Amino acid sequence: MSVRTLQRCMAADGQSVRGLIRSPRLQALHRELCDPRLSEHSIGALAVKRCFTDASYLNHHFHATYGMVALAV
């Protein structure tokens, strides 16, 4: 299956390949930000661990998913 065919199939369900990949990364980051054992780690360090290297991209999608910026967790 081509990438374009996959994108069309997912679009029919209101999903995207990027969203499918981003969602578990955001969930993992949210879990880590809520974990008191990881409180000594910066948001940036935890974000990079989940391959979020652009702060504005992370803030946009984190806010869209959780209704708050990562700093507010």
N, C-alpha and C positions, 0 to 999 in steps of 0.2 A: 504494500500500500504506500502510495506517495504521501509526502508530508502535506501537500495541498488537499488531497482526498481526506486525510485524517482531520485537517482543520475544518473542512466543510462538514464532515460528519459531526464533529464536536460543536460547531456553530449552530447546528440544527437543535441542539439541546441547551444552547445558551452558554456553552463552555468554550475554553480555548486551551491549546496545548500549554501556553505560558502559564495560564491560571492553574492548570493541573500540576505543573511543576512547582509553581510559587506557593501554593496552598500548604503543602506539608512543611515547607521551609518556614513559612510564617507561623504555623502551629508550633513547630519545634522552638522557634525563637521566643514565642509567647510563653511557652512552658518554662524555658530557661530563665526568662525575665521574672517569672513568678516564683522561682525556686530560691529560697533563702540561702541555700548552700552556695549559690553562684553570685551572691550580692556583691562580692568584692570585684567581680569582672565588670568592665564597662559595657555599655550597650554596644558601642562600636566593635569591641572584641567579640562579643557574642554574635553580632550581626555578620561580621566577616567570616566567622566559623560556619555560618549558614549561607555564605556566598552573596551577602548583600553588601556591596561595596559603595553604593551610591546612597547617601543619606536621604536625599529628597525622594528617591524611588522607594526606599524602605518606608519613610514616613507616610507617603501617599497611600501605599498599599496596606500598611499596618492600620492606618486610620480608617480606610475603606472597609477593612475586615472587622476591626475591633471597636471602632468608634472613638478611638483615642490614639494619641501618639505613643510610641514606645517608652518615652521618658515618663509617662503618667502611670505606667504599670507598677 
